[in-house]
Amino acid sequence: MEYYLDAFKNYANFKGRARRKAYWMFVLFNIIASIVIGAVGGILGLEFLGMVYALVMLVPGLAYGVRRLHDTSRSGWWMLLALIPIIGAIVLLVFFVLDSTEDNDFGPNPKAGEA
């Protein structure tokens, strides 16, 4: 849950690096929250709640994605691949599952502090 809350603490921070575990835990909690909000909105007849949640999570999700790309030594501009249907999503998925690289232009390796 701390990774999900970190997204709000650094909601517009496009600098630095995000570890693979942090990114995927954020994605997991984001999916769970989306399902819960969608279900509650459907039961209460407030279907727009899902859209409001998606808008709220747009910037934090982009920021986390950019920081994850930085962790694999790629520029945040690679996020534009998401605009290409299917192929862009597959390429980004591959980049997001790659392991961290050593120290790079975006900062020190976040795994180094845990060793």
N, CA, C and O atoms as a DFTB+ gen file, in Angstrom:
460 C
 N C O
     1  1       0.814      -1.195       0.000
     2  2       0.000       0.000       0.000
     3  2       0.857       1.259       0.000
     4  3       0.433       2.306      -0.489
     5  1       2.079       1.154       0.556
     6  2       2.958       2.323       0.614
     7  2       3.338       2.804      -0.782
     8  3       3.530       4.003      -0.985
     9  1       3.449       1.893      -1.745
    10  2       3.800       2.278      -3.108
    11  2       2.666       3.060      -3.759
    12  3       2.906       3.981      -4.541
    13  1       1.447       2.694      -3.437
    14  2       0.282       3.399      -3.959
    15  2       0.236       4.814      -3.385
    16  3      -0.047       5.771      -4.106
    17  1       0.513       4.943      -2.099
    18  2       0.511       6.253      -1.466
    19  2       1.690       7.100      -1.930
    20  3       1.588       8.325      -1.987
    21  1       2.820       6.451      -2.266
    22  2       3.967       7.186      -2.809
    23  2       3.615       7.875      -4.119
    24  3       4.180       8.920      -4.440
    25  1       2.699       7.307      -4.867
    26  2       2.277       7.922      -6.122
    27  2       1.650       9.285      -5.858
    28  3       1.799      10.198      -6.670
    29  1       0.956       9.434      -4.746
    30  2       0.343      10.716      -4.420
    31  2       1.350      11.678      -3.804
    32  3       1.240      12.891      -3.981
    33  1       2.325      11.146      -3.086
    34  2       3.365      12.010      -2.525
    35  2       4.228      12.602      -3.635
    36  3       4.660      13.751      -3.546
    37  1       4.477      11.816      -4.679
    38  2       5.300      12.251      -5.810
    39  2       4.462      12.322      -7.076
    40  3       4.917      11.917      -8.146
    41  1       3.252      12.830      -6.965
    42  2       2.302      12.714      -8.076
    43  2       2.762      13.395      -9.353
    44  3       2.359      12.980     -10.441
    45  1       3.583      14.416      -9.258
    46  2       4.038      15.105     -10.471
    47  2       5.554      15.097     -10.561
    48  3       6.139      15.966     -11.207
    49  1       6.194      14.130      -9.924
    50  2       7.644      14.025      -9.949
    51  2       8.053      13.114     -11.104
    52  3       7.930      11.893     -11.015
    53  1       8.535      13.711     -12.172
    54  2       8.945      12.944     -13.338
    55  2      10.453      12.732     -13.357
    56  3      11.008      12.309     -14.371
    57  1      11.116      13.021     -12.247
    58  2      12.564      12.851     -12.155
    59  2      12.860      11.710     -11.199
    60  3      12.058      11.388     -10.322
    61  1      14.007      11.113     -11.379
    62  2      14.398      10.026     -10.510
    63  2      14.043       8.663     -11.094
    64  3      13.769       8.533     -12.287
    65  1      14.054       7.662     -10.236
    66  2      13.853       6.283     -10.677
    67  2      12.849       5.583      -9.772
    68  3      12.717       5.914      -8.593
    69  1      12.148       4.614     -10.338
    70  2      11.208       3.799      -9.572
    71  2      11.550       2.331      -9.808
    72  3      11.650       1.886     -10.951
    73  1      11.726       1.597      -8.740
    74  2      12.041       0.175      -8.853
    75  2      10.896      -0.599      -9.473
    76  3       9.748      -0.155      -9.466
    77  1      11.221      -1.749     -10.003
    78  2      10.228      -2.618     -10.630
    79  2       9.142      -3.009      -9.636
    80  3       7.958      -2.966      -9.970
    81  1       9.525      -3.388      -8.425
    82  2       8.553      -3.792      -7.411
    83  2       7.608      -2.643      -7.076
    84  3       6.399      -2.847      -6.967
    85  1       8.145      -1.447      -6.914
    86  2       7.316      -0.289      -6.578
    87  2       6.305      -0.017      -7.681
    88  3       5.136       0.246      -7.399
    89  1       6.740      -0.077      -8.927
    90  2       5.835       0.198     -10.045
    91  2       4.717      -0.837     -10.110
    92  3       3.546      -0.476     -10.234
    93  1       5.064      -2.112     -10.028
    94  2       4.047      -3.148     -10.181
    95  2       3.115      -3.223      -8.978
    96  3       1.953      -3.600      -9.131
    97  1       3.593      -2.875      -7.789
    98  2       2.683      -2.808      -6.635
    99  2       1.711      -1.647      -6.803
   100  3       0.540      -1.760      -6.442
   101  1       2.191      -0.531      -7.351
   102  2       1.296       0.588      -7.654
   103  2       0.240       0.157      -8.664
   104  3      -0.939       0.471      -8.497
   105  1       0.646      -0.555      -9.703
   106  2      -0.300      -1.016     -10.720
   107  2      -1.333      -1.954     -10.094
   108  3      -2.525      -1.845     -10.380
   109  1      -0.879      -2.869      -9.247
   110  2      -1.793      -3.814      -8.600
   111  2      -2.849      -3.083      -7.768
   112  3      -4.044      -3.345      -7.912
   113  1      -2.413      -2.170      -6.901
   114  2      -3.371      -1.444      -6.066
   115  2      -4.260      -0.531      -6.901
   116  3      -5.420      -0.312      -6.551
   117  1      -3.738       0.000      -7.989
   118  2      -4.544       0.835      -8.863
   119  2      -5.653       0.014      -9.526
   120  3      -6.784       0.486      -9.648
   121  1      -5.340      -1.194      -9.948
   122  2      -6.349      -2.069     -10.552
   123  2      -7.410      -2.451      -9.519
   124  3      -8.605      -2.429      -9.814
   125  1      -6.969      -2.799      -8.309
   126  2      -7.917      -3.157      -7.252
   127  2      -8.833      -1.976      -6.943
   128  3     -10.047      -2.146      -6.824
   129  1      -8.261      -0.786      -6.812
   130  2      -9.077       0.400      -6.531
   131  2     -10.041       0.683      -7.679
   132  3     -11.182       1.079      -7.438
   133  1      -9.606       0.488      -8.910
   134  2     -10.484       0.712     -10.064
   135  2     -11.677      -0.233     -10.035
   136  3     -12.807       0.175     -10.301
   137  1     -11.422      -1.490      -9.713
   138  2     -12.500      -2.472      -9.655
   139  2     -13.488      -2.122      -8.548
   140  3     -14.701      -2.175      -8.754
   141  1     -12.971      -1.765      -7.376
   142  2     -13.843      -1.417      -6.249
   143  2     -14.662      -0.170      -6.572
   144  3     -15.872      -0.146      -6.347
   145  1     -14.014       0.852      -7.092
   146  2     -14.734       2.093      -7.420
   147  2     -15.748       1.844      -8.523
   148  3     -16.849       2.392      -8.477
   149  1     -15.403       1.027      -9.515
   150  2     -16.352       0.693     -10.573
   151  2     -17.555      -0.059     -10.046
   152  3     -18.684       0.200     -10.463
   153  1     -17.322      -0.996      -9.126
   154  2     -18.422      -1.770      -8.548
   155  2     -19.319      -0.876      -7.701
   156  3     -20.543      -0.937      -7.815
   157  1     -18.722      -0.052      -6.858
   158  2     -19.507       0.845      -6.012
   159  2     -20.283       1.833      -6.880
   160  3     -21.453       2.111      -6.619
   161  1     -19.628       2.360      -7.908
   162  2     -20.317       3.276      -8.805
   163  2     -21.464       2.615      -9.534
   164  3     -22.508       3.234      -9.739
   165  1     -21.286       1.357      -9.931
   166  2     -22.353       0.628     -10.598
   167  2     -23.531       0.348      -9.682
   168  3     -24.686       0.445     -10.096
   169  1     -23.236      -0.001      -8.437
   170  2     -24.301      -0.290      -7.478
   171  2     -25.091       0.970      -7.136
   172  3     -26.317       0.934      -7.027
   173  1     -24.380       2.079      -6.968
   174  2     -25.036       3.329      -6.583
   175  2     -25.582       4.112      -7.774
   176  3     -26.240       5.137      -7.595
   177  1     -25.312       3.637      -8.980
   178  2     -25.772       4.342     -10.167
   179  2     -24.943       5.574     -10.487
   180  3     -25.417       6.492     -11.155
   181  1     -23.709       5.592     -10.012
   182  2     -22.806       6.720     -10.245
   183  2     -21.635       6.256     -11.116
   184  3     -20.491       6.222     -10.663
   185  1     -21.928       5.904     -12.352
   186  2     -20.921       5.335     -13.235
   187  2     -19.763       6.287     -13.519
   188  3     -18.676       5.849     -13.898
   189  1     -19.991       7.585     -13.338
   190  2     -18.939       8.555     -13.623
   191  2     -17.791       8.499     -12.609
   192  3     -16.733       9.081     -12.848
   193  1     -17.985       7.806     -11.479
   194  2     -16.921       7.696     -10.479
   195  2     -15.659       7.066     -11.057
   196  3     -14.545       7.478     -10.731
   197  1     -15.838       6.063     -11.918
   198  2     -14.684       5.418     -12.549
   199  2     -13.911       6.382     -13.423
   200  3     -12.681       6.344     -13.448
   201  1     -14.610       7.243     -14.139
   202  2     -13.939       8.223     -14.984
   203  2     -13.213       9.275     -14.145
   204  3     -12.115       9.705     -14.498
   205  1     -13.822       9.685     -13.047
   206  2     -13.176      10.652     -12.159
   207  2     -11.909      10.049     -11.566
   208  3     -10.875      10.713     -11.495
   209  1     -11.992       8.790     -11.142
   210  2     -10.809       8.115     -10.597
   211  2      -9.710       8.020     -11.654
   212  3      -8.541       8.253     -11.345
   213  1     -10.060       7.686     -12.881
   214  2      -9.075       7.586     -13.962
   215  2      -8.393       8.932     -14.209
   216  3      -7.184       8.981     -14.436
   217  1      -9.151      10.010     -14.167
   218  2      -8.562      11.343     -14.348
   219  2      -7.635      11.704     -13.193
   220  3      -6.579      12.301     -13.400
   221  1      -8.036      11.340     -11.973
   222  2      -7.200      11.627     -10.806
   223  2      -5.889      10.861     -10.897
   224  3      -4.843      11.384     -10.512
   225  1      -5.925       9.645     -11.395
   226  2      -4.736       8.790     -11.445
   227  2      -3.898       8.990     -12.708
   228  3      -2.846       8.363     -12.837
   229  1      -4.319       9.825     -13.626
   230  2      -3.595      10.012     -14.880
   231  2      -2.171      10.524     -14.658
   232  3      -1.217       9.903     -15.126
   233  1      -2.015      11.628     -13.962
   234  2      -0.684      12.203     -13.754
   235  2       0.182      11.320     -12.863
   236  3       1.341      11.093     -13.212
   237  1      -0.316      10.800     -11.717
   238  2       0.540       9.912     -10.926
   239  2       0.962       8.655     -11.694
   240  3       2.091       8.188     -11.542
   241  1       0.073       8.111     -12.508
   242  2       0.418       6.929     -13.293
   243  2       1.479       7.220     -14.344
   244  3       2.399       6.428     -14.548
   245  1       1.345       8.354     -15.005
   246  2       2.363       8.751     -15.979
   247  2       3.710       8.993     -15.310
   248  3       4.749       8.580     -15.824
   249  1       3.686       9.669     -14.152
   250  2       4.928       9.957     -13.440
   251  2       5.615       8.668     -13.002
   252  3       6.832       8.540     -13.133
   253  1       4.845       7.714     -12.484
   254  2       5.437       6.437     -12.063
   255  2       6.006       5.700     -13.281
   256  3       7.083       5.109     -13.198
   257  1       5.294       5.734     -14.399
   258  2       5.777       5.087     -15.613
   259  2       7.070       5.704     -16.117
   260  3       7.980       4.989     -16.536
   261  1       7.155       7.016     -16.079
   262  2       8.374       7.700     -16.520
   263  2       9.530       7.342     -15.597
   264  3      10.634       7.067     -16.067
   265  1       9.291       7.340     -14.291
   266  2      10.364       6.975     -13.358
   267  2      10.789       5.520     -13.547
   268  3      11.963       5.192     -13.371
   269  1       9.844       4.642     -13.904
   270  2      10.194       3.244     -14.169
   271  2      11.060       3.148     -15.417
   272  3      12.019       2.377     -15.442
   273  1      10.739       3.919     -16.453
   274  2      11.567       3.936     -17.652
   275  2      12.958       4.473     -17.339
   276  3      13.949       3.976     -17.873
   277  1      13.040       5.482     -16.481
   278  2      14.348       5.997     -16.075
   279  2      15.171       4.906     -15.404
   280  3      16.391       4.865     -15.558
   281  1      14.515       4.030     -14.663
   282  2      15.224       2.948     -13.976
   283  2      15.831       1.958     -14.960
   284  3      16.782       1.254     -14.622
   285  1      15.296       1.898     -16.162
   286  2      15.845       0.999     -17.192
   287  2      16.691       1.773     -18.195
   288  3      16.941       1.293     -19.301
   289  1      17.135       2.976     -17.811
   290  2      18.005       3.840     -18.631
   291  2      17.331       4.319     -19.909
   292  3      17.986       4.456     -20.943
   293  1      16.043       4.573     -19.848
   294  2      15.312       5.100     -21.000
   295  2      14.680       6.434     -20.638
   296  3      14.349       6.697     -19.482
   297  1      14.524       7.255     -21.646
   298  2      13.886       8.551     -21.460
   299  2      12.388       8.366     -21.220
   300  3      11.797       7.376     -21.654
   301  1      11.793       9.315     -20.536
   302  2      10.359       9.279     -20.306
   303  2       9.548       9.449     -21.580
   304  3       8.361       9.125     -21.612
   305  1      10.181       9.952     -22.622
   306  2       9.484      10.126     -23.900
   307  2       9.038       8.793     -24.489
   308  3       8.177       8.771     -25.369
   309  1       9.600       7.690     -24.027
   310  2       9.164       6.373     -24.491
   311  2       7.714       6.106     -24.106
   312  3       7.079       5.224     -24.684
   313  1       7.179       6.848     -23.146
   314  2       5.770       6.673     -22.756
   315  2       4.828       7.000     -23.916
   316  3       3.680       6.555     -23.926
   317  1       5.304       7.766     -24.880
   318  2       4.475       8.084     -26.043
   319  2       4.136       6.837     -26.860
   320  3       3.214       6.859     -27.676
   321  1       4.877       5.757     -26.644
   322  2       4.550       4.497     -27.325
   323  2       3.154       4.006     -26.952
   324  3       2.541       3.239     -27.694
   325  1       2.661       4.446     -25.811
   326  2       1.321       4.040     -25.382
   327  2       0.251       4.531     -26.357
   328  3      -0.867       4.015     -26.362
   329  1       0.582       5.507     -27.167
   330  2      -0.376       6.021     -28.147
   331  2      -0.522       5.102     -29.359
   332  3      -1.465       5.237     -30.139
   333  1       0.417       4.166     -29.511
   334  2       0.343       3.199     -30.607
   335  2      -0.384       1.965     -30.080
   336  3       0.116       1.305     -29.169
   337  1      -1.543       1.641     -30.630
   338  2      -2.300       0.497     -30.110
   339  2      -1.506      -0.812     -30.209
   340  3      -0.733      -0.993     -31.150
   341  1      -1.680      -1.680     -29.294
   342  2      -1.132      -3.026     -29.160
   343  2       0.397      -3.030     -29.158
   344  3       0.997      -3.416     -28.155
   345  1       1.041      -2.616     -30.240
   346  2       2.507      -2.691     -30.334
   347  2       3.150      -1.821     -29.265
   348  3       4.091      -2.256     -28.601
   349  1       2.661      -0.606     -29.089
   350  2       3.211       0.282     -28.070
   351  2       3.046      -0.290     -26.683
   352  3       3.956      -0.195     -25.859
   353  1       1.897      -0.883     -26.414
   354  2       1.651      -1.475     -25.097
   355  2       2.592      -2.651     -24.846
   356  3       3.090      -2.818     -23.733
   357  1       2.836      -3.452     -25.852
   358  2       3.726      -4.607     -25.698
   359  2       5.155      -4.146     -25.437
   360  3       5.830      -4.681     -24.558
   361  1       5.616      -3.162     -26.194
   362  2       6.980      -2.657     -26.010
   363  2       7.139      -2.053     -24.623
   364  3       8.135      -2.314     -23.948
   365  1       6.170      -1.245     -24.185
   366  2       6.247      -0.665     -22.846
   367  2       6.211      -1.741     -21.761
   368  3       6.917      -1.635     -20.758
   369  1       5.401      -2.764     -21.955
   370  2       5.355      -3.858     -20.985
   371  2       6.719      -4.514     -20.849
   372  3       7.155      -4.814     -19.738
   373  1       7.390      -4.736     -21.961
   374  2       8.731      -5.323     -21.921
   375  2       9.688      -4.400     -21.164
   376  3      10.471      -4.864     -20.336
   377  1       9.626      -3.097     -21.444
   378  2      10.500      -2.155     -20.745
   379  2      10.214      -2.140     -19.247
   380  3      11.142      -2.058     -18.442
   381  1       8.938      -2.218     -18.865
   382  2       8.569      -2.153     -17.454
   383  2       8.980      -3.398     -16.674
   384  3       9.175      -3.317     -15.461
   385  1       9.118      -4.548     -17.335
   386  2       9.506      -5.759     -16.606
   387  2      11.018      -5.964     -16.576
   388  3      11.501      -6.858     -15.881
   389  1      11.770      -5.154     -17.316
   390  2      13.222      -5.274     -17.290
   391  2      13.763      -4.870     -15.924
   392  3      13.165      -4.055     -15.222
   393  1      14.900      -5.451     -15.558
   394  2      15.522      -5.161     -14.272
   395  2      16.179      -3.781     -14.295
   396  3      16.420      -3.212     -15.360
   397  1      16.459      -3.264     -13.128
   398  2      17.129      -1.967     -12.993
   399  2      18.522      -2.024     -13.590
   400  3      19.170      -3.070     -13.589
   401  1      18.970      -0.896     -14.097
   402  2      20.350      -0.791     -14.567
   403  2      21.178      -0.157     -13.461
   404  3      20.639       0.334     -12.469
   405  1      22.475      -0.171     -13.641
   406  2      23.356       0.467     -12.664
   407  2      23.119       1.974     -12.691
   408  3      22.235       2.450     -13.404
   409  1      23.889       2.712     -11.933
   410  2      23.744       4.167     -11.901
   411  2      23.722       4.716     -13.318
   412  3      24.528       4.318     -14.159
   413  1      22.799       5.628     -13.576
   414  2      22.700       6.220     -14.899
   415  2      22.444       7.719     -14.782
   416  3      22.559       8.284     -13.695
   417  1      22.096       8.364     -15.896
   418  2      21.879       9.813     -15.906
   419  2      20.708      10.242     -15.025
   420  3      20.607      11.413     -14.661
   421  1      19.830       9.316     -14.681
   422  2      18.630       9.640     -13.927
   423  2      18.798       9.440     -12.427
   424  3      17.874       9.708     -11.658
   425  1      19.953       8.977     -12.010
   426  2      20.210       8.837     -10.586
   427  2      20.856       7.511     -10.234
   428  3      21.088       6.676     -11.109
   429  1      21.146       7.317      -8.960
   430  2      21.754       6.056      -8.523
   431  2      20.749       4.899      -8.565
   432  3      19.535       5.105      -8.561
   433  1      21.281       3.706      -8.602
   434  2      20.433       2.511      -8.634
   435  2      19.687       2.401      -7.302
   436  3      20.319       2.331      -6.248
   437  1      18.349       2.384      -7.335
   438  2      17.601       2.299      -6.079
   439  2      17.782       0.952      -5.375
   440  3      17.528       0.855      -4.174
   441  1      18.206      -0.067      -6.081
   442  2      18.441      -1.369      -5.448
   443  2      19.704      -1.361      -4.616
   444  3      19.836      -2.169      -3.697
   445  1      20.636      -0.469      -4.912
   446  2      21.924      -0.450      -4.213
   447  2      21.754      -0.181      -2.730
   448  3      22.544      -0.668      -1.922
   449  1      20.743       0.583      -2.359
   450  2      20.511       0.908      -0.947
   451  2      19.990      -0.261      -0.148
   452  3      20.088      -0.257       1.079
   453  1      19.432      -1.273      -0.813
   454  2      18.861      -2.417      -0.106
   455  2      19.837      -3.560       0.060
   456  3      19.588      -4.481       0.839
   457  1      20.936      -3.515      -0.655
   458  2      21.891      -4.634      -0.610
   459  2      22.674      -4.651       0.679
   460  3      23.518      -5.525       0.877
